[in-house]
């Protein structure tokens, strides 16, 4: 089932003799993966090879057996992957949430919104610029679910699709004076790239991301068993403490919540 051209690694963490491949977006982009990988390497002597991919692309890489494991925020797709048998060892590892950010003068007045869907309705009604990643990532899937909840099929000049990652899309939103839905982790770490924006709506339970780790089935990929050990490490007290405290020293607030916190948002 493996495809011909293997995905190109973004980075490798650790120096052990063994290795395993992991596809994810935000935890890698924001440095959490590096910290987890290096801590695991000290225990197990296994390098973490990171493939940079949003949740949708990561799921496809696991399904086609091109990576040993993934970390994603896409609960419905994960449920299906487990049911269909091409993903195993599902482990809740933590969460963050989505903020709707936008121009400081808030032309659509979403500060008064009662839900994410209400905020999106106000944006569409006022035809204020809105940035969509459009890349089938977990963020894009969630964005489309919010439009669906609002009963709107977004289109028009105001609706700008980037087909790009979170930080690049955030930068674009700032330059276009547009609204954008960013995960809280990226906002805490990268808000300096978006000086024209501020958080205008947050707090809808529907906008909480829960992250799952998943491995390929036994025997499906060469280093799947090491990947399972890494998943167990991330779910352990030591791994969870790394997640819970990550970012505090640099940003004065954590970039992610741990699995214990995330559990209340699992549907």
Secondary structure as the mmCIF struct_conf table of DSSP 4:
data_model
#
loop_
_struct_conf.conf_type_id
_struct_conf.id
_struct_conf.beg_label_comp_id
_struct_conf.beg_label_asym_id
_struct_conf.beg_label_seq_id
_struct_conf.end_label_comp_id
_struct_conf.end_label_asym_id
_struct_conf.end_label_seq_id
BEND BEND1 UNK A 4 UNK A 5
HELX_LH_PP_P HELX_LH_PP_P1 UNK A 6 UNK A 9
BEND BEND2 UNK A 10 UNK A 10
STRN STRN1 UNK A 11 UNK A 13
BEND BEND3 UNK A 17 UNK A 17
STRN STRN2 UNK A 18 UNK A 24
BEND BEND4 UNK A 25 UNK A 25
HELX_RH_AL_P HELX_RH_AL_P1 UNK A 26 UNK A 29
TURN_TY1_P TURN_TY1_P1 UNK A 30 UNK A 31
HELX_RH_AL_P HELX_RH_AL_P2 UNK A 32 UNK A 44
STRN STRN3 UNK A 46 UNK A 52
HELX_RH_AL_P HELX_RH_AL_P3 UNK A 55 UNK A 63
TURN_TY1_P TURN_TY1_P2 UNK A 64 UNK A 65
BEND BEND5 UNK A 66 UNK A 68
STRN STRN4 UNK A 69 UNK A 72
HELX_RH_AL_P HELX_RH_AL_P4 UNK A 75 UNK A 84
TURN_TY1_P TURN_TY1_P3 UNK A 85 UNK A 85
BEND BEND6 UNK A 86 UNK A 86
STRN STRN5 UNK A 88 UNK A 103
TURN_TY1_P TURN_TY1_P4 UNK A 104 UNK A 105
TURN_TY1_P TURN_TY1_P5 UNK A 107 UNK A 108
HELX_RH_3T_P HELX_RH_3T_P1 UNK A 110 UNK A 112
BEND BEND7 UNK A 114 UNK A 115
HELX_RH_AL_P HELX_RH_AL_P5 UNK A 116 UNK A 126
TURN_TY1_P TURN_TY1_P6 UNK A 127 UNK A 127
STRN STRN6 UNK A 130 UNK A 132
BEND BEND8 UNK A 135 UNK A 135
BEND BEND9 UNK A 137 UNK A 137
HELX_RH_AL_P HELX_RH_AL_P6 UNK A 138 UNK A 150
TURN_TY1_P TURN_TY1_P7 UNK A 151 UNK A 151
BEND BEND10 UNK A 156 UNK A 156
TURN_TY1_P TURN_TY1_P8 UNK A 157 UNK A 158
STRN STRN7 UNK A 159 UNK A 161
BEND BEND11 UNK A 164 UNK A 164
HELX_RH_AL_P HELX_RH_AL_P7 UNK A 166 UNK A 175
TURN_TY1_P TURN_TY1_P9 UNK A 176 UNK A 177
STRN STRN8 UNK A 179 UNK A 179
STRN STRN9 UNK A 180 UNK A 183
HELX_RH_AL_P HELX_RH_AL_P8 UNK A 184 UNK A 190
HELX_RH_3T_P HELX_RH_3T_P2 UNK A 191 UNK A 193
TURN_TY1_P TURN_TY1_P10 UNK A 195 UNK A 196
STRN STRN10 UNK A 197 UNK A 201
HELX_RH_3T_P HELX_RH_3T_P3 UNK A 205 UNK A 207
STRN STRN11 UNK A 208 UNK A 215
HELX_LH_PP_P HELX_LH_PP_P2 UNK A 216 UNK A 217
TURN_TY1_P TURN_TY1_P11 UNK A 218 UNK A 219
BEND BEND12 UNK A 220 UNK A 221
TURN_TY1_P TURN_TY1_P12 UNK A 222 UNK A 223
HELX_RH_AL_P HELX_RH_AL_P9 UNK A 224 UNK A 235
BEND BEND13 UNK A 236 UNK A 236
HELX_RH_AL_P HELX_RH_AL_P10 UNK A 237 UNK A 245
TURN_TY1_P TURN_TY1_P13 UNK A 246 UNK A 247
HELX_RH_AL_P HELX_RH_AL_P11 UNK A 248 UNK A 251
BEND BEND14 UNK A 252 UNK A 253
BEND BEND15 UNK A 255 UNK A 255
STRN STRN12 UNK A 257 UNK A 258
HELX_RH_AL_P HELX_RH_AL_P12 UNK A 259 UNK A 262
HELX_RH_3T_P HELX_RH_3T_P4 UNK A 263 UNK A 265
#
